[in-house]
Amino acid sequence: IPAEIVRETVTTLSGDQIRLGIPTGVIAPRTLDRIEASVGGERYPLTFSTGERQYVVTLPPLSPGRHQVIIILRYVDATDTMRFTIDSLPRGTVVDSTRGDLLQGARIILYDESRGGASWPAEQYGQVNPQTTDQRGLYGYIVPNGQYRLVVTKSGYHDRRTFSFTVNNNVINQPQRLIARKNFVYDPNASLAENAANLAAKLKEQADLVGAALGDLGQKVQEM
């Protein structure tokens, strides 16, 4: 996905490869010897892509954090440089809202509001949608900027359906908190205290659902 440079920064997800492209139009009309990208003390040569009419290189996955990139253009009689920063963001997580445990096996579906709310066609961008979290509870998408929404599901938990939200840095990695389902059935053989505790857990579940909905609504209002 062509990422936009905003305030000399490109945002991406950690662990993903990054493909840089330098269009011929930004290169001075001199005899060019070679172009290199310097990242973290390592240098990577760029090669010319005839079909794209630009010099390209694929960088290895970067750890979370900000990484300065220096593009070095070596002409036969001079050297120029271009600088920008890659902001490599951590992936989003899906967690249990009460215990904070990372949830494996949660299913995340991304919908694109610009396509009428249809499922985002991740395969066109070399990604997968829906995604399923691993034991670390991780997920994440790199998308064209626009309007999206998420649906997160897992057995034993209430579905989480976000309001539509705006992406302006090509990255979707918001943390998702799922609320566990509690079944309350009065047990005549249990003590009053046990039934009361089970009822309290059920009421807390309902309060958590209301609180989550109000939190989402408040965030949506702030974005407007």
C-alpha positions in Angstrom: 0.0 0.0 0.0 1.5 3.4 -0.9 2.0 5.1 2.4 1.8 8.8 2.7 4.8 10.7 4.2 3.2 13.0 6.8 5.6 15.4 8.6 8.5 13.5 7.2 7.2 10.3 8.8 5.8 7.0 7.3 3.8 4.8 9.7 3.7 1.1 9.5 3.2 -2.1 11.6 6.2 -3.8 13.3 7.1 -7.1 11.8 6.0 -6.2 8.3 8.4 -5.8 5.4 8.6 -2.3 4.0 9.1 -1.6 0.3 10.6 1.8 -0.5 10.3 3.4 -3.9 12.1 6.5 -5.2 10.5 7.9 -8.4 12.8 9.0 -11.2 11.2 12.5 -11.0 12.9 13.3 -7.7 16.4 12.5 -9.0 18.6 15.2 -10.3 19.4 15.2 -14.0 22.9 13.9 -13.4 24.7 10.7 -14.1 23.6 8.4 -11.3 26.0 5.8 -9.9 23.8 4.1 -7.3 21.1 4.7 -4.6 21.2 3.2 -1.1 18.9 3.3 1.9 20.6 3.5 5.3 18.5 2.2 8.2 19.9 1.4 11.7 23.5 1.4 10.4 22.7 -1.1 7.6 22.7 -0.1 3.9 20.4 -1.6 1.3 20.9 -0.9 -2.4 17.9 0.2 -4.5 17.4 -1.3 -8.0 15.5 0.2 -10.9 12.1 -1.2 -11.7 11.3 -0.7 -15.3 7.6 -1.3 -14.9 7.2 1.1 -12.0 9.7 3.7 -13.3 11.3 4.0 -9.9 14.1 2.7 -7.8 12.9 0.2 -5.2 14.1 -1.9 -2.2 12.4 -4.1 0.3 13.5 -3.5 3.9 13.5 -6.3 6.5 10.8 -6.1 9.3 11.5 -3.4 11.8 11.0 -3.5 15.6 8.5 -1.2 17.2 9.8 2.4 17.4 11.0 5.2 15.2 13.7 4.5 12.7 15.5 7.1 10.7 15.9 6.4 7.0 18.6 8.1 4.9 18.3 7.7 1.1 21.8 8.3 -0.4 21.9 9.3 -4.1 25.4 8.9 -5.4 26.1 10.7 -8.7 29.5 10.5 -10.4 30.3 14.0 -9.3 28.2 14.6 -6.1 26.1 13.0 -3.4 22.6 14.0 -2.2 20.6 12.6 0.7 16.9 12.5 1.6 15.8 11.8 5.1 12.5 10.6 6.7 11.4 8.5 9.7 9.6 5.1 9.7 7.3 4.9 12.7 6.9 1.2 13.3 3.8 0.7 15.5 3.1 -2.4 17.6 0.3 -4.6 16.5 -3.1 -4.4 18.2 -4.2 -6.9 20.9 -7.4 -8.6 21.8 -7.8 -9.1 25.6 -10.3 -10.2 28.2 -11.9 -7.0 29.6 -11.8 -8.2 33.2 -8.6 -10.2 33.6 -6.6 -8.5 30.8 -5.5 -11.9 29.4 -4.4 -12.0 25.8 -7.0 -14.0 23.8 -6.0 -16.6 21.3 -8.5 -17.6 18.6 -10.4 -14.3 18.4 -11.7 -13.6 14.9 -11.4 -10.0 13.5 -13.2 -8.9 10.4 -12.4 -5.5 8.9 -15.1 -3.7 6.9 -14.5 -0.8 4.5 -17.1 1.9 4.7 -16.0 3.4 1.4 -17.1 0.1 -0.2 -20.6 0.3 1.3 -19.5 -1.5 4.4 -18.2 -4.6 2.5 -15.5 -6.8 3.9 -12.1 -5.1 3.1 -10.4 -7.0 0.3 -7.1 -7.8 2.1 -5.9 -10.2 -0.6 -5.5 -7.3 -3.0 -2.8 -5.9 -0.6 -1.1 -9.2 0.4 -2.9 -9.5 3.7 -5.6 -11.6 5.2 -9.2 -10.6 6.3 -10.6 -11.9 8.6 -7.6 -12.5 10.9 -7.4 -14.9 13.9 -5.3 -14.0 16.9 -2.4 -16.3 17.9 -1.4 -17.0 21.5 -0.2 -13.4 21.9 -3.6 -12.0 20.9 -2.2 -10.0 18.1 -3.8 -8.5 15.0 -3.2 -5.6 12.6 -3.9 -4.2 9.2 -2.2 -1.8 6.9 -4.8 -0.1 4.8 -5.5 2.9 2.5 -6.6 5.8 4.6 -10.4 6.0 4.9 -13.3 4.9 7.0 -13.5 1.4 8.5 -15.1 -0.6 11.3 -14.2 -3.9 13.1 -16.2 -6.9 14.3 -14.4 -9.1 16.9 -15.8 -12.4 17.9 -14.7 -15.3 20.2 -16.6 -18.2 21.7 -17.6 -17.5 25.3 -17.5 -13.7 24.7 -19.9 -11.0 23.5 -19.2 -9.8 20.0 -17.5 -6.5 19.8 -18.7 -4.2 17.0 -17.0 -0.9 16.7 -18.4 2.3 15.3 -16.9 3.4 12.0 -13.5 5.2 12.6 -11.1 7.2 10.5 -7.7 5.9 9.5 -5.2 8.6 8.5 -1.8 6.8 9.0 -2.5 3.6 7.1 -2.5 1.5 10.3 -5.3 -0.3 12.2 -4.0 -1.6 15.6 -6.5 -0.4 18.2 -6.7 -2.6 21.3 -9.9 -4.6 21.5 -11.4 -5.7 24.9 -13.9 -8.6 24.9 -16.5 -9.1 27.7 -17.0 -12.7 28.8 -20.5 -14.2 28.8 -21.9 -15.0 32.3 -24.8 -17.5 32.6 -26.9 -17.0 35.7 -29.3 -19.7 36.7 -30.8 -19.8 40.2 -29.6 -22.9 41.9 -31.9 -24.0 44.7 -29.2 -26.3 46.1 -26.7 -23.5 46.3 -26.3 -21.2 49.2 -27.8 -17.7 49.2 -24.2 -16.3 49.1 -23.3 -18.4 46.0 -26.5 -17.4 44.1 -25.9 -13.7 45.1 -22.3 -13.9 43.8 -23.4 -15.4 40.5 -26.1 -12.7 40.1 -23.5 -10.0 40.9 -21.2 -11.4 38.2 -24.1 -11.3 35.7 -25.0 -7.7 36.6 -21.4 -6.7 36.3 -21.3 -8.2 32.8 -24.3 -6.1 31.8 -22.7 -3.0 33.4 -19.5 -3.7 31.4 -21.4 -4.0 28.2 -23.2 -0.6 28.8 -19.9 1.0 29.8 -18.1 -0.3 26.7 -21.0 1.0 24.5 -20.9 4.4 26.1 -17.1 4.6 25.8 -17.3 3.8 22.1 -20.0 6.4 21.7 -17.9 9.1 23.5 -14.9 8.3 21.3 -17.1 8.6 18.2 -18.4 12.0 19.3 -14.9 13.2 19.8 -14.0 12.3 16.3 -16.9 14.2 14.8 
